[in-house]
Amino acid sequence: MKNLLSLCLAALLFTACSKDKQNDVKTPSEKKVRVEVAFSGNYQNYQLLFSVNSLTKGSGTFVEPVITAPANTAWTQVVSQGNAYNYIGDITSASFVVEGKEAVNRLGFTLSTTQTHNTDDTSQAPISATIKVYADNKQIETYTYKALPAGQVTTPISENLDISTY
């Protein structure tokens, strides 16, 4: 009886630990991503911080982001070891667009603005922005950002998306 109990326990452990092909981890799907920011208001009085801190493939490989609008705009700080691409500069156009060079399954970004010009103009309405995220040219998320008046702290938009779920 003791041997039969030991044999049943061993069989139970064997079946519990055996690998079932249906439980295999699936590779997340990867898609080309694009983030479009459209500013409204007097955006020329503001400086933009846009940071990409996660743009990875299913294997964990970081993909380089590219600023496609405004034309000829480059990242102001790149920390490749930390997978961080930062743009800090005056807003010179009503749109700011970033795309991944390759298809990815994760995207993380932060957007914040600071009023740096005409800070004593109390009649000026703060800027706002609409942020649209696309995966394979299909819009998957929309966020709105509104800056507070000069001298007040505005909460940045910071998002981390699993693109493979869209």
C-alpha positions in Angstrom: 0.0 0.0 0.0 2.9 2.3 0.9 4.5 1.6 -2.5 1.2 2.2 -4.3 0.8 5.6 -2.5 4.4 6.6 -3.4 3.8 5.5 -7.1 0.6 7.6 -7.2 2.4 10.6 -5.7 5.2 10.3 -8.2 2.7 10.1 -11.1 0.9 13.1 -9.9 4.1 15.1 -9.6 5.2 14.0 -13.0 2.0 15.1 -14.7 1.9 18.4 -12.8 5.5 19.2 -13.8 5.3 18.0 -17.4 5.2 20.7 -20.0 2.0 21.1 -22.0 2.5 22.7 -25.5 -0.7 24.7 -25.0 0.9 26.5 -22.1 3.9 27.7 -24.0 4.6 31.4 -23.7 3.5 33.1 -26.8 5.7 35.7 -28.4 4.0 39.1 -28.1 3.0 40.6 -31.5 5.0 43.6 -32.7 3.7 46.6 -34.5 5.1 49.8 -35.9 4.3 52.6 -33.5 3.9 56.4 -33.9 3.1 59.1 -31.3 1.6 62.3 -32.7 1.3 65.4 -30.5 -0.8 68.3 -31.7 -0.4 71.5 -29.7 -3.0 74.3 -29.4 -2.7 77.7 -27.9 0.3 79.9 -27.9 2.8 77.1 -27.9 5.8 79.3 -28.9 6.0 80.5 -25.3 6.7 76.9 -24.1 9.5 74.4 -24.0 8.8 70.7 -24.5 10.1 67.7 -22.7 9.4 64.5 -24.6 11.0 61.3 -23.5 10.9 57.8 -24.8 12.0 55.4 -22.1 10.6 52.1 -23.4 10.4 51.1 -27.1 11.2 47.4 -27.1 10.7 44.3 -29.2 9.4 41.0 -27.8 12.9 39.8 -27.3 13.6 42.9 -25.1 15.8 44.6 -27.7 15.4 48.4 -27.6 14.4 50.1 -30.8 15.6 53.5 -31.7 12.9 56.2 -31.9 13.0 58.9 -34.6 11.5 62.4 -34.5 9.8 62.8 -37.9 8.1 66.2 -37.2 9.2 69.0 -37.1 11.6 68.1 -39.9 15.3 68.0 -39.0 14.7 67.8 -35.3 17.1 65.6 -33.3 17.1 64.2 -29.8 18.8 66.6 -27.4 19.9 63.7 -25.1 20.5 60.1 -25.8 21.4 57.6 -23.1 21.6 54.4 -25.1 22.7 52.3 -22.1 19.5 53.4 -20.3 17.2 53.2 -23.3 16.4 56.9 -22.9 15.8 59.4 -25.7 15.0 62.9 -24.6 14.0 66.0 -26.5 14.1 69.3 -24.6 13.6 72.4 -26.6 11.3 75.3 -27.6 8.1 74.2 -29.3 8.5 75.6 -32.9 5.6 73.7 -34.6 2.0 72.8 -33.8 2.9 69.1 -34.1 5.6 66.7 -32.8 5.8 63.2 -34.1 8.0 60.3 -33.0 8.1 56.8 -34.7 10.0 53.6 -33.9 12.5 52.5 -36.6 11.2 48.9 -36.2 8.0 47.1 -35.0 7.8 46.9 -31.2 5.5 45.4 -28.5 6.1 48.0 -25.7 6.1 51.8 -25.7 6.8 54.1 -22.8 6.9 57.9 -23.1 6.6 61.1 -21.0 5.4 64.6 -22.2 5.7 67.8 -20.2 5.8 71.5 -21.1 7.1 74.5 -19.3 6.3 78.2 -20.0 9.6 79.9 -20.6 8.6 83.0 -22.5 6.2 85.8 -21.6 5.7 84.4 -18.1 4.4 87.7 -16.8 1.5 87.7 -19.3 -1.4 86.7 -17.0 -4.0 86.9 -19.8 -2.3 84.2 -21.8 -4.2 80.9 -21.9 -2.0 77.9 -21.2 -1.3 75.5 -24.1 -2.9 72.1 -24.4 -2.0 69.0 -26.5 -3.7 66.0 -27.9 -1.5 62.9 -28.0 -2.5 60.1 -30.3 -0.7 56.7 -30.3 -0.8 54.5 -33.4 0.1 50.9 -34.0 0.4 49.8 -37.6 -1.4 53.0 -38.6 -4.4 52.3 -36.4 -5.1 54.8 -33.6 -5.0 52.8 -30.3 -4.9 55.5 -27.6 -5.6 59.2 -27.1 -4.5 61.4 -24.2 -5.1 65.1 -23.5 -2.6 67.4 -21.8 -3.3 70.9 -20.4 -0.6 73.1 -19.0 -1.3 75.2 -16.0 -0.6 78.9 -15.9 3.0 80.1 -15.4 4.3 79.4 -11.9 2.1 76.4 -11.3 3.3 72.8 -11.6 1.6 70.8 -14.3 1.4 67.0 -14.1 3.2 65.4 -17.0 1.6 62.7 -19.2 3.6 59.4 -18.6 2.4 56.2 -20.3 3.6 52.7 -20.7 1.7 50.6 -23.3 1.8 46.9 -24.1 1.4 47.3 -27.9 0.8 43.6 -28.4 -2.6 43.8 -26.7 -4.0 46.1 -29.4 
